[in-house]
Amino acid sequence: MATRPGTANGAQLVDLDELLPDDMAFVIGGQQFAVPGDLPVPTMLQLMRAFEELQQLQGQPVDGDSGERAAQAMSKLHQRVLAVFALRSPEVQAQIDEVDAAEAEGRDPDPDKLVVVLGMAGLVRVTTAVMESMGAVVQQPEQPEGGARPTPRGTTARSKPRTATATKRGK
């Protein structure tokens, strides 16, 4: 454990900066975005709830009310992921503000203000990588009948998907 003596009151000092995981970096559209290696608890809980909500809708028909719930769940997860990116990349906050304003005004967001553009697969991969790095157990989709899960694009059955790389912790 990263401890050292010598605090003012003689207590043993535990240096969490030495114990916490490194930041992760994601490359999206040729740009690199860092994510803290240790998210604030409220942020992590919001991300987990949004991901769980989307997973609960998995396999349901996407029409009518269930389609609207799925769209809302995906939008909520997207906003939570953007909030995670904004912790290390302040320029992402402008995108969050634009998406919120567009939603309130019933219009599409201005594409020139979108810094992080994620599709559904990217959204799920970022969320899964962040949650797993924090020690959360992520339930994988059920296997299709007759065999193994389909192999994600860009990977082989023996390789790990390229989701993130570790970087030095931001201070």
Secondary structure in CASP SS format (residue, H / E / C, confidence):
PFRMAT SS
TARGET T0000
AUTHOR 0000-0000-0000
METHOD secondary structure of the structure
MODEL  1
M C 1.00
A C 1.00
T E 1.00
R E 1.00
P C 1.00
G C 1.00
T C 1.00
A C 1.00
N C 1.00
G C 1.00
A C 1.00
Q C 1.00
L E 1.00
V E 1.00
D C 1.00
L H 1.00
D H 1.00
E H 1.00
L H 1.00
L C 1.00
P C 1.00
D C 1.00
D E 1.00
M E 1.00
A E 1.00
F E 1.00
V E 1.00
I E 1.00
G C 1.00
G C 1.00
Q E 1.00
Q E 1.00
F E 1.00
A E 1.00
V E 1.00
P C 1.00
G C 1.00
D C 1.00
L C 1.00
P C 1.00
V H 1.00
P H 1.00
T H 1.00
M H 1.00
L H 1.00
Q H 1.00
L H 1.00
M H 1.00
R H 1.00
A H 1.00
F H 1.00
E H 1.00
E H 1.00
L H 1.00
Q H 1.00
Q H 1.00
L C 1.00
Q C 1.00
G C 1.00
Q C 1.00
P C 1.00
V C 1.00
D C 1.00
G H 1.00
D H 1.00
S H 1.00
G H 1.00
E H 1.00
R H 1.00
A H 1.00
A H 1.00
Q H 1.00
A H 1.00
M H 1.00
S H 1.00
K H 1.00
L H 1.00
H H 1.00
Q H 1.00
R H 1.00
V H 1.00
L H 1.00
A H 1.00
V H 1.00
F H 1.00
A H 1.00
L C 1.00
R C 1.00
S C 1.00
P C 1.00
E H 1.00
V H 1.00
Q H 1.00
A H 1.00
Q H 1.00
I H 1.00
D H 1.00
E H 1.00
V H 1.00
D H 1.00
A H 1.00
A H 1.00
E H 1.00
A H 1.00
E H 1.00
G C 1.00
R C 1.00
D C 1.00
P C 1.00
D C 1.00
P H 1.00
D H 1.00
K H 1.00
L C 1.00
V C 1.00
V C 1.00
V C 1.00
L C 1.00
G C 1.00
M H 1.00
A H 1.00
G H 1.00
L H 1.00
V H 1.00
R H 1.00
V H 1.00
T H 1.00
T H 1.00
A H 1.00
V H 1.00
M H 1.00
E H 1.00
S H 1.00
M C 1.00
G C 1.00
A C 1.00
V C 1.00
V C 1.00
Q C 1.00
Q C 1.00
P C 1.00
E C 1.00
Q C 1.00
P C 1.00
E C 1.00
G C 1.00
G C 1.00
A C 1.00
R C 1.00
P C 1.00
T C 1.00
P C 1.00
R C 1.00
G C 1.00
T C 1.00
T C 1.00
A C 1.00
R C 1.00
S C 1.00
K C 1.00
P C 1.00
R C 1.00
T C 1.00
A C 1.00
T E 1.00
A E 1.00
T E 1.00
K C 1.00
R C 1.00
G C 1.00
K C 1.00
END
